[in-house]
Amino acid sequence: MAATTKTPPCTFSSVQTPPTTPTTATMSAHQILSEIQSIYRTLSSLESLAPSVPVNTLLTRLVNLCVVPYSETLSSYFFAISGVEDLCVKLRPICSQAEGELERYWADRIVEIANGTTTPTLSKKELLDLFPYYQNYIDLSRLECSTIEAYLPTSPRRIAFIGSGPLPLTSLCMLDRYPNASAHNIDRDISALRVSQRLCETLGYGQRMTFACADASTEEERPFHWESLEVVFLAALVGMETSTKLSILASLSRKLKPGTLVIARSARGLRGVLYPILELSDDITQSGFDILAEVHPWTKVVNSVIVLKVKERL
């Protein structure tokens, strides 16, 4: 009988996984990441994030990169790239600071022009139109109002905005839409509130606005009648981490009366580079809310809208 040669057994260590073939989506994701990294390095090296040609150019470039309606495949691959989440965590506070500087600059500028004597008198709308992104806020507010009105029996009269900043455009838009409403503006930055209050008084909204310096992530030292509110807005940059935002939501659900609507701004896709994404999960319902709606615009409006309702207490 002829001798036979035994074939060595196949082992996992000898199996080679072929390299992944780059696709258009994966190559685009890496190119976008490279551009965002470049923008981050330049922004983080600047001495000031106050409005200037370099700052404005970089931020416009960043926003334009992120608002493109990329495919789910590209977005998922992008956030799975090593180091992306860490980059976003570092970039968002820079964006927040730059946004605050921009709003402060324009709030002061609008007040200066409104009180000036060297220029023709401008209407309230003409003054607000001076802010470069005013139309974006109008569009976002219309989207939010159209959504919440589906869940309200009547127009809201008591509204609050947490994280209102120096230029409370959402509150102003709400008061324009709901003539019988008042707005309570909450921010942890007292200087931003002072700028905001001066602006609102200058524009004639002072009687319908109140202001409070408070940190939404901590318990309040001074009591506030939260149960009187019908709608509460939570700015996208209030609570940079999911755990912090969920903690804020849980605190709100305990203070607000059942049925109160909470509008939490979020993001989707690569817009999540600019703003933290609030994922819909059991954590939200366990915090005391029913989830009513989630709206994702694919226009120049950056934020998504999540509408929550405080549950009935057992």
Secondary structure, DSSP 8 states (H G I E B T S, - for coil): -----------GGG---------HHHHHHHHHHHHHHHHHHHHHH-S--SS-HHHHHHHHHHHHHHSS---HHHHHHHHHSTTHHHHHHHHHHHHHHHHHHHHHHHHHHHHHHHH-SSS----HHHHHTTSTTHHHHHHHHHHHHHHHGGG-SS--SEEEEET--SS-HHHHHHHHH-TT-EEEEEES-HHHHHHHHHHHHHTT-GGGEEEEE--TTS--SS---GGG-SEEEE-TTSSSSHHHHHHHHHHHHHHS-TT-EEEEEE--GGGGGTS------HHHHHTTEEEEEEE---SS---EEEEEEE----
